[in-house]
Amino acid sequence: MTKDWLSNTYLVAAGPGGDALLIDAGGPMDELFAKADEHDLTVTHVLLTHHHGDHVAELGEALERWPDAEVLIHAGEREHVLGATGDLEPDAELEFAGLTVRTLHTPGHTNGMLSLLIEGNVFTGDTLFKNSVGGVRAPGSTSYADLKHSVMDVLLTLPPETVIRPGHTDPTTVADELEHNRFVRIWRGLDEEGTEACTALGEPATLILLGDDYDGGHKAWVRWPDGRDDIVPGSKVERG
């Protein structure tokens, strides 16, 4: 995990002495290189959840180490990543490095966001975090409705024991997020929506939830006067 961005890069393999995958490439790479050496692993594919810089910043360094590795991403985001070599087909079951990878299209944070299900682990990029969810204000984002659908109707329908390995900070499980994630609890009808007036991004809004974010700050679910819902940085919300 990077110190500045708190973004995760994962080295995934079926076992020692064979091929491996990188999930994202935000860095730092030195620990992953050391682990690859320890287990005699060769990375054959880099699978990118999405194109944002904190998830691809060290791609060049990874390719210096493994120059023959294929770099795959959703076709709609490929143009944004220098070094991408091919498309990662959404909603498919694919074989990479001796592993079966299910690619789940989970738009919202970006249109081409992919979550990757591998051996009971789902790598969720910036869609779902421990106790939080992704925002829909970053470059390439789509909508609150897309994000909610991706979380509730795709990721949290996986078996409860599935380990969620997010693009930032700590792992969690489907069961834990169904029970403890405050956004999810409201979506499930377990908790009530807030009704507090606020100013968000300089505009009047209703604060439905000031929830946690992965970095120790907050993420806000707000509703605009026209009825549209939005998820914005908590730092952009003034209460009262």
C-alpha positions as CSV (number, residue, x, y, z in Angstrom):
1,M,0.0,0.0,0.0
2,T,1.3,3.4,-0.9
3,K,1.9,5.9,1.9
4,D,0.5,8.9,0.1
5,W,-2.5,7.4,-1.7
6,L,-3.1,4.4,0.5
7,S,-3.7,2.4,-2.7
8,N,-3.1,-1.3,-2.9
9,T,-1.2,-3.4,-5.5
10,Y,-1.6,-7.1,-5.2
11,L,0.6,-10.0,-6.3
12,V,-1.6,-13.1,-6.9
13,A,-0.4,-16.6,-7.8
14,A,-1.8,-20.2,-7.7
15,G,1.4,-21.3,-5.9
16,P,5.2,-20.9,-5.9
17,G,7.4,-21.5,-8.8
18,G,5.1,-20.4,-11.6
19,D,3.2,-17.5,-13.2
20,A,1.5,-14.7,-11.3
21,L,-0.7,-11.6,-11.7
22,L,-0.5,-8.1,-10.6
23,I,-3.8,-6.5,-9.7
24,D,-3.3,-2.7,-10.3
25,A,0.1,-1.1,-10.3
26,G,0.0,1.9,-7.9
27,G,3.1,0.7,-6.1
28,P,5.4,0.6,-4.3
29,M,6.9,-2.3,-6.1
30,D,10.0,-3.2,-4.1
31,E,8.1,-5.4,-1.6
32,L,6.3,-7.2,-4.5
33,F,9.5,-7.8,-6.4
34,A,11.0,-9.3,-3.2
35,K,8.0,-11.5,-2.7
36,A,8.1,-12.6,-6.3
37,D,11.7,-13.6,-5.9
38,E,11.0,-15.4,-2.7
39,H,8.4,-17.6,-4.3
40,D,10.0,-17.8,-7.8
41,L,7.1,-16.1,-9.5
42,T,6.9,-14.5,-13.0
43,V,4.2,-11.9,-13.6
44,T,2.5,-12.7,-17.0
45,H,-0.4,-10.3,-16.7
46,V,-1.2,-7.0,-15.0
47,L,-5.0,-6.6,-14.6
48,L,-6.1,-3.0,-13.9
49,T,-9.4,-2.3,-12.1
50,H,-9.5,1.2,-13.7
51,H,-7.3,4.0,-15.1
52,H,-6.8,6.5,-12.2
53,G,-3.2,7.4,-11.5
54,D,-3.0,6.1,-8.0
55,H,-3.7,2.6,-9.5
56,V,-1.3,2.7,-12.4
57,A,1.6,5.0,-11.3
58,E,4.2,2.3,-11.1
59,L,3.2,0.3,-14.2
60,G,6.4,1.3,-15.9
61,E,8.5,-0.1,-13.1
62,A,6.5,-3.3,-13.2
63,L,7.1,-3.6,-16.9
64,E,10.8,-3.0,-16.5
65,R,10.9,-6.1,-14.3
66,W,8.5,-8.2,-16.4
67,P,8.7,-6.7,-19.9
68,D,6.6,-9.5,-21.5
69,A,3.7,-9.0,-19.2
70,E,0.3,-8.2,-20.8
71,V,-1.4,-5.1,-19.3
72,L,-5.2,-5.5,-19.6
73,I,-8.0,-3.0,-18.7
74,H,-11.6,-2.4,-19.8
75,A,-11.7,-1.3,-23.4
76,G,-13.3,2.0,-22.5
77,E,-10.4,3.0,-20.3
78,R,-7.5,1.6,-22.3
79,E,-6.7,4.9,-24.0
80,H,-6.0,6.5,-20.6
81,V,-3.2,4.1,-19.6
82,L,0.2,4.3,-21.3
83,G,1.5,0.8,-21.5
84,A,-1.9,-1.0,-21.7
85,T,-1.6,-3.8,-24.3
86,G,-5.1,-5.2,-24.5
87,D,-8.7,-5.3,-23.3
88,L,-10.0,-7.0,-20.3
89,E,-13.5,-8.3,-21.2
90,P,-16.2,-7.5,-18.6
91,D,-18.5,-10.1,-17.1
92,A,-16.5,-13.0,-18.3
93,E,-14.7,-16.0,-16.9
94,L,-11.0,-15.9,-18.0
95,E,-7.9,-17.9,-17.4
96,F,-4.7,-16.1,-16.4
97,A,-1.5,-17.6,-14.8
98,G,-3.3,-20.8,-13.9
99,L,-6.1,-18.9,-12.2
100,T,-9.8,-18.5,-13.1
101,V,-10.7,-14.8,-13.0
102,R,-14.3,-13.6,-13.2
103,T,-14.4,-10.0,-14.4
104,L,-17.4,-8.2,-12.8
105,H,-18.3,-4.9,-14.4
106,T,-18.9,-2.5,-11.5
107,P,-19.3,1.1,-12.9
108,G,-19.8,4.2,-10.9
109,H,-16.4,5.4,-9.7
110,T,-15.5,5.0,-13.4
111,N,-17.5,3.7,-16.4
112,G,-15.0,0.9,-17.1
113,M,-14.4,-0.2,-13.5
114,L,-13.8,-3.9,-13.1
115,S,-13.9,-6.0,-10.0
116,L,-11.9,-9.3,-10.2
117,L,-13.1,-12.4,-8.4
118,I,-10.3,-15.0,-7.9
119,E,-10.5,-18.0,-5.6
120,G,-12.9,-16.5,-3.1
121,N,-11.3,-13.1,-3.1
122,V,-12.8,-10.1,-4.9
123,F,-10.6,-7.2,-5.8
124,T,-12.9,-4.2,-5.9
125,G,-10.8,-1.3,-7.0
126,D,-12.5,1.9,-5.9
127,T,-16.1,0.6,-5.8
128,L,-16.3,-0.9,-2.3
129,F,-14.1,-0.4,0.7
130,K,-14.1,-1.5,4.3
131,N,-17.0,0.6,5.8
132,S,-17.2,2.8,2.8
133,V,-18.0,3.0,-0.9
134,G,-16.5,4.8,-3.9
135,G,-17.2,8.3,-5.0
136,V,-18.8,9.4,-8.2
137,R,-16.9,12.7,-8.7
138,A,-13.6,11.4,-10.0
139,P,-12.6,11.6,-13.7
140,G,-14.6,9.1,-15.8
141,S,-17.2,8.5,-13.1
142,T,-20.8,7.8,-14.0
143,S,-23.6,8.0,-11.4
144,Y,-24.7,7.3,-7.9
145,A,-27.3,4.8,-9.3
146,D,-24.5,2.9,-11.1
147,L,-22.4,2.7,-7.9
148,K,-25.2,1.5,-5.8
149,H,-26.1,-1.2,-8.3
150,S,-22.5,-2.3,-8.4
151,V,-22.2,-2.6,-4.7
152,M,-25.6,-4.0,-3.8
153,D,-26.5,-6.1,-6.9
154,V,-23.1,-7.3,-7.9
155,L,-20.5,-7.4,-5.1
156,L,-22.7,-8.0,-2.1
157,T,-24.6,-10.8,-3.8
158,L,-21.4,-12.9,-3.6
159,P,-21.1,-15.5,-0.9
160,P,-20.9,-13.9,2.6
161,E,-17.4,-15.4,3.2
162,T,-15.9,-13.8,0.1
163,V,-12.9,-11.7,1.0
164,I,-13.1,-8.1,-0.3
165,R,-9.6,-6.8,-1.2
166,P,-10.2,-3.1,-2.1
167,G,-8.1,-0.6,-4.0
168,H,-7.4,1.2,-0.8
169,T,-6.5,0.1,2.8
170,D,-7.9,-2.9,4.6
171,P,-9.6,-6.1,3.5
172,T,-13.1,-7.1,4.7
173,T,-15.8,-9.6,3.8
174,V,-19.1,-9.5,2.1
175,A,-20.8,-10.5,5.4
176,D,-19.1,-7.6,7.3
177,E,-20.0,-5.0,4.8
178,L,-23.7,-6.1,4.7
179,E,-23.8,-5.8,8.5
180,H,-21.5,-2.8,9.2
181,N,-21.1,-0.5,6.2
182,R,-23.3,2.5,6.9
183,F,-24.1,3.2,3.3
184,V,-25.1,-0.4,2.8
185,R,-27.3,-0.5,5.9
186,I,-29.4,2.4,4.6
187,W,-29.6,0.8,1.2
188,R,-30.8,-2.4,2.9
189,G,-33.5,-0.5,4.9
190,L,-31.8,-1.2,8.2
191,D,-31.1,2.4,9.1
192,E,-32.9,5.6,8.3
193,E,-31.7,8.3,5.9
194,G,-30.6,11.6,7.4
195,T,-32.5,14.8,6.7
196,E,-30.1,17.5,7.7
197,A,-29.7,20.6,5.5
198,C,-26.2,21.2,4.3
199,T,-24.1,22.8,1.6
200,A,-22.2,20.4,-0.7
201,L,-19.8,21.5,-3.3
202,G,-21.1,25.1,-2.6
203,E,-24.7,24.1,-3.4
204,P,-27.7,23.5,-1.0
205,A,-28.4,19.8,-0.4
206,T,-29.7,17.3,2.1
207,L,-27.2,15.3,4.0
208,I,-28.4,11.7,3.9
209,L,-25.2,10.3,5.5
210,L,-21.8,11.5,6.5
211,G,-20.1,8.2,6.4
212,D,-16.6,6.9,6.9
213,D,-13.9,6.9,4.2
214,Y,-10.9,4.6,3.8
215,D,-8.4,7.4,4.7
216,G,-9.9,8.2,8.1
217,G,-11.9,11.1,6.7
218,H,-15.5,11.1,5.5
219,K,-17.6,10.5,2.4
220,A,-21.0,12.1,2.1
221,W,-24.2,10.9,0.5
222,V,-26.2,14.0,-0.4
223,R,-29.4,14.7,-2.2
224,W,-29.8,17.7,-4.4
225,P,-33.0,19.8,-4.5
226,D,-34.1,18.1,-7.8
227,G,-34.0,14.7,-6.1
228,R,-30.7,13.4,-7.5
229,D,-28.5,11.5,-5.1
230,D,-24.7,12.0,-5.1
231,I,-21.6,10.8,-3.2
232,V,-19.1,13.5,-2.6
233,P,-16.0,14.0,-0.4
234,G,-16.9,14.8,3.2
235,S,-14.5,17.7,3.1
236,K,-16.8,19.4,0.6
237,V,-19.8,19.4,2.9
238,E,-20.7,22.2,5.3
239,R,-23.3,21.2,7.9
240,G,-26.0,23.5,9.2
